[in-house]
Amino acid sequence: MSAAGEGPAAVRPLIGITGRRIRLDLIKGADRRYGDRCADSYMADYAIRIARAGGLPVHLSYETDAEAVCHWLAGVVVTGGQDLHPACWGGDSSVVRDVDPRTDPMVHDAERDAYELALVRAALDRGIPVLAVCRGMQVLNVALGGTLVADLPPGEVRHLSQEAALTDGTDDHVVTFEAGSIVAGLFGARAVTNSWHHQAVDRSGAGLLVTGRTADGVVEAVELPDAPVLGVQWHPEWMESDDPTVTWIVEEALKRL
């Protein structure tokens, strides 16, 4: 079997990437006649990094049936974005703003929640490698019955950074990893990572192990034992240097070919 990166005929694992849906009138310069129509939006950095690592990225719309597409995918990346609706984990729904998610990209999107939860469960059922990023890690946790901290209080570690997008993080955001974990194998005992989140894992879902935390105890990495499943709270696609978690998902996906 050919390996990834060995020329145009090389086998490259198909890796699905989730996104979001917004109204066209949110896009600057869009024709106002079509403002009430929707566009699917994807952060290109995920696809760029996956392709660089040897994977074949494909964007998944909400209509890409989770069970059916997992018949073809060798890996799944569940991406960052807006908060998961608290109804998904039994949280307090009274705090949710009654706003159309198509007009405000930062409010809850029930369609996205349902799709990503179904996708994670379908991938887990088939043993497909999963990399869950930021919101994606929270989706992974909730898909397995876990709960979330709805809003982290200010503390010694700054989790909702105001830094520019591409950054390897700041000195106050050091993540310490559990020995023997996937992330310890990728990074060593600890790593400085970027951070853009105000929610976090609270109670872990069934089988999930917490394998990375910051000094304030906030969960930054989770894994399923003996399975190619990794959740990270930082954004590997926005690290200035190539983050090894992206190479990891491609290498794990290759094992399925």
C-alpha distance (Angstrom), angle and dihedral (degrees) to the residues before:
residue distance angle dihedral
M1 . . .
S2 3.80 . .
A3 3.80 117.6 .
A4 3.78 126.6 -130.4
G5 3.77 113.7 -84.0
E6 3.85 97.5 25.8
G7 3.78 97.5 117.5
P8 3.80 138.0 -69.0
A9 3.82 93.4 -51.5
A10 3.81 93.9 51.6
V11 3.78 119.4 121.1
R12 3.80 109.0 -106.2
P13 3.80 120.9 -172.1
L14 3.80 116.9 -121.2
I15 3.81 108.3 -123.9
G16 3.80 121.0 -170.6
I17 3.80 119.4 -142.2
T18 3.81 123.9 -163.7
G19 3.81 125.5 -139.8
R20 3.79 142.7 169.8
R21 3.80 138.7 -99.1
I22 3.81 124.4 -125.4
R23 3.78 138.3 170.3
L24 3.80 116.0 -99.8
D25 3.80 92.4 -123.7
L26 3.81 87.6 70.9
I27 3.80 89.3 65.7
K28 3.78 113.6 87.5
G29 3.78 111.5 -119.1
A30 3.81 95.0 13.8
D31 3.81 116.0 145.9
R32 3.83 105.5 -93.7
R33 3.81 91.1 -143.4
Y34 3.78 88.4 72.7
G35 3.78 97.4 39.4
D36 3.78 94.2 119.6
R37 3.81 92.5 54.0
C38 3.81 120.8 94.3
A39 3.77 133.7 -124.7
D40 3.77 128.6 -162.9
S41 3.79 110.8 -125.1
Y42 3.80 128.3 -156.7
M43 3.79 131.3 179.1
A44 3.79 102.5 -118.8
D45 3.81 92.2 -150.8
Y46 3.80 91.4 76.8
A47 3.80 92.9 55.7
I48 3.81 92.4 42.3
R49 3.80 93.1 52.9
I50 3.82 93.9 43.2
A51 3.81 92.2 49.7
R52 3.81 90.0 47.6
A53 3.81 89.0 53.7
G54 3.82 91.2 52.2
G55 3.79 101.8 -95.7
L56 3.80 129.1 126.4
P57 3.83 106.0 -126.1
V58 3.80 121.8 -151.3
H59 3.81 126.0 -178.1
L60 3.79 117.2 -129.8
S61 3.79 122.7 -145.2
Y62 3.80 122.1 -157.3
E63 3.81 87.3 -104.5
T64 3.82 92.7 58.9
D65 3.79 95.7 102.3
A66 3.79 108.5 -124.0
E67 3.80 97.3 -141.0
A68 3.79 94.1 43.9
V69 3.81 97.1 46.8
C70 3.80 92.3 47.8
H71 3.81 86.0 65.1
W72 3.82 86.3 69.4
L73 3.79 105.6 29.5
A74 3.80 123.9 94.5
G75 3.80 93.2 -169.6
V76 3.80 142.6 9.1
V77 3.81 131.2 -145.5
V78 3.81 115.0 -165.2
T79 3.78 105.5 -160.8
G80 3.79 138.2 -146.9
G81 3.78 126.5 -95.8
Q82 3.77 142.6 109.1
D83 3.81 125.5 0.1
L84 3.77 121.3 -74.3
H85 3.82 110.0 -112.7
P86 3.84 109.8 -101.0
A87 3.81 90.4 -131.1
C88 3.82 86.4 72.5
W89 3.79 91.7 68.3
G90 3.80 102.5 22.9
G91 3.79 95.4 -96.5
D92 3.79 129.0 145.9
S93 3.81 107.0 -65.8
S94 3.82 93.3 -179.9
V95 3.81 90.5 83.5
V96 3.80 93.5 58.7
R97 3.79 116.4 110.6
D98 3.79 114.5 -125.4
V99 3.80 95.4 -126.9
D100 3.79 130.8 134.8
P101 3.83 106.4 -107.9
R102 3.80 88.7 -144.3
T103 3.82 90.3 65.7
D104 3.80 98.6 41.8
P105 3.82 115.3 37.2
M106 3.80 92.8 -160.6
V107 3.81 99.8 59.2
H108 3.78 125.2 87.2
D109 3.80 119.1 -71.8
A110 3.80 112.9 -158.9
E111 3.81 92.2 -168.6
R112 3.78 92.0 55.0
D113 3.80 91.6 45.5
A114 3.80 92.1 52.3
Y115 3.79 94.0 45.3
E116 3.78 96.7 48.4
L117 3.80 93.5 44.7
A118 3.81 89.4 51.8
L119 3.81 91.6 46.0
V120 3.80 93.3 51.5
R121 3.80 92.1 48.5
A122 3.80 92.2 47.6
A123 3.81 91.5 48.9
L124 3.79 92.0 48.7
D125 3.81 91.4 48.8
R126 3.82 90.1 54.1
G127 3.80 95.6 41.8
I128 3.80 91.9 -116.8
P129 3.83 114.6 161.6
V130 3.80 113.0 -104.8
L131 3.80 130.2 -160.6
A132 3.81 109.2 -171.6
V133 3.82 115.8 -166.7
C134 3.84 125.9 -158.9
R135 3.83 102.6 -56.4
G136 3.80 84.7 20.3
M137 3.80 91.1 61.3
Q138 3.79 88.6 52.5
V139 3.82 90.2 49.4
L140 3.81 89.3 51.2
N141 3.80 90.7 51.1
V142 3.82 94.0 48.0
A143 3.82 91.7 44.8
L144 3.81 86.6 61.6
G145 3.81 94.1 47.6
G146 3.79 99.8 -92.2
T147 3.80 129.2 136.6
L148 3.80 135.8 -131.6
V149 3.77 139.4 -133.0
A150 3.82 100.5 -117.4
D151 3.81 96.5 -151.1
L152 3.79 125.6 4.7
P153 3.82 113.4 -134.9
P154 3.83 117.2 -126.9
G155 3.78 111.7 -88.1
E156 3.77 147.2 148.9
V157 3.82 93.0 -58.2
R158 3.80 120.9 59.4
H159 3.80 107.2 -135.0
L160 3.81 100.2 166.4
S161 3.79 98.1 59.3
Q162 3.80 123.3 -162.8
E163 3.81 91.5 -158.7
A164 3.81 122.1 121.6
A165 3.80 115.4 -84.0
L166 3.81 100.7 -100.1
T167 3.79 107.4 61.3
D168 3.77 139.4 128.7
G169 3.80 89.5 -139.7
T170 3.77 135.8 -103.0
D171 3.80 131.2 -77.4
D172 3.81 92.7 -104.3
H173 3.81 91.5 60.4
V174 3.81 103.4 70.8
V175 3.80 116.2 153.3
T176 3.80 117.4 -153.9
F177 3.80 116.6 -153.3
E178 3.79 132.4 -148.6
A179 3.80 114.9 -110.6
G180 3.79 113.2 -104.2
S181 3.82 94.2 21.8
I182 3.79 126.6 127.1
V183 3.80 91.0 -110.4
A184 3.80 93.0 49.0
G185 3.79 87.6 53.9
L186 3.81 90.1 51.8
F187 3.82 100.7 40.5
G188 3.79 109.1 14.3
A189 3.80 122.2 -125.4
R190 3.81 96.3 -29.1
A191 3.79 145.2 -2.4
V192 3.80 139.8 -166.7
T193 3.80 109.1 -121.8
N194 3.79 138.4 178.4
S195 3.79 119.4 -106.6
W196 3.82 135.4 -156.5
H197 3.80 109.0 159.5
H198 3.80 140.8 102.4
Q199 3.80 96.6 -174.6
A200 3.79 126.6 66.1
V201 3.78 145.5 176.5
D202 3.81 112.3 -74.7
R203 3.82 111.8 171.7
S204 3.79 111.5 16.1
G205 3.79 119.2 -119.2
A206 3.81 121.9 -114.3
G207 3.80 110.5 -59.0
L208 3.81 96.0 -2.8
L209 3.79 116.0 134.0
V210 3.79 122.0 -155.4
T211 3.81 105.2 -129.5
G212 3.80 102.3 166.7
R213 3.81 135.6 41.0
T214 3.77 139.6 165.5
A215 3.83 120.8 -125.4
D216 3.83 91.3 -90.9
G217 3.81 91.0 58.2
V218 3.81 97.1 -106.8
V219 3.80 111.7 150.9
E220 3.81 111.7 -112.7
A221 3.81 103.0 165.3
V222 3.81 135.8 27.9
E223 3.79 132.9 179.9
L224 3.78 141.7 -177.8
P225 3.81 111.1 -125.3
D226 3.81 114.5 -112.0
A227 3.82 91.7 2.0
P228 3.84 133.2 98.9
V229 3.80 92.8 -114.7
L230 3.80 122.5 124.9
G231 3.79 131.8 168.3
V232 3.80 122.3 -168.7
Q233 3.80 126.7 -176.0
W234 3.81 94.7 -150.3
H235 3.82 127.4 72.7
P236 3.83 111.0 -104.7
E237 3.81 90.5 -178.7
W238 3.82 89.5 61.5
M239 3.78 98.8 46.1
E240 3.80 109.9 114.3
S241 3.80 91.2 -134.3
D242 3.81 120.4 51.1
D243 3.80 108.0 -84.6
P244 3.82 113.1 -135.0
T245 3.80 92.5 -137.8
V246 3.82 88.6 74.3
T247 3.80 91.5 52.7
W248 3.81 87.5 46.5
I249 3.82 94.9 57.2
V250 3.81 91.3 48.4
E251 3.81 92.9 48.5
E252 3.80 91.8 47.1
A253 3.81 90.6 48.0
L254 3.81 90.2 51.4
K255 3.78 89.1 59.9
R256 3.81 89.1 65.0
L257 3.82 94.3 57.9
